[in-house]
Amino acid sequence: MRPQIWKIVALLYIVATCDPKEAIDVDSLKGVDKEMAKLMGFIGFDTTKNKKVPGNSEGAVQINKPRRYRQYMNRKGGFNRPLDYVA
């Protein structure tokens, strides 16, 4: 997110958690966006390409092979031969 959005989110968080009769100091808003980012888990942004990520389990992929259909009836050449594969 852009820094302006973090400030808006931090301001909304403070407004939602404070007493409505109490006035909000502007000085108390300094550093709140960093605290919100830390609470949400966005401490730093970096790529994970070609890096070991803790908690990322290795898995497998099931590759579905296309089915091969065989023609049993109405084959040219009769029935006394191996089955034909139909594309």
JOBEL-V69220 format. One line per field, one symbol per residue. ss: DSSP state (h for helix, s for strand, l for the rest). A space follows every 10 residues. Layout:
ss = ???
This chain:
ss = llhhhhhhhh hhhhhhhlll llllllhhhl lhhhhhhhhh llllllllll llllllllll llllllllss slllllllll lllsssl
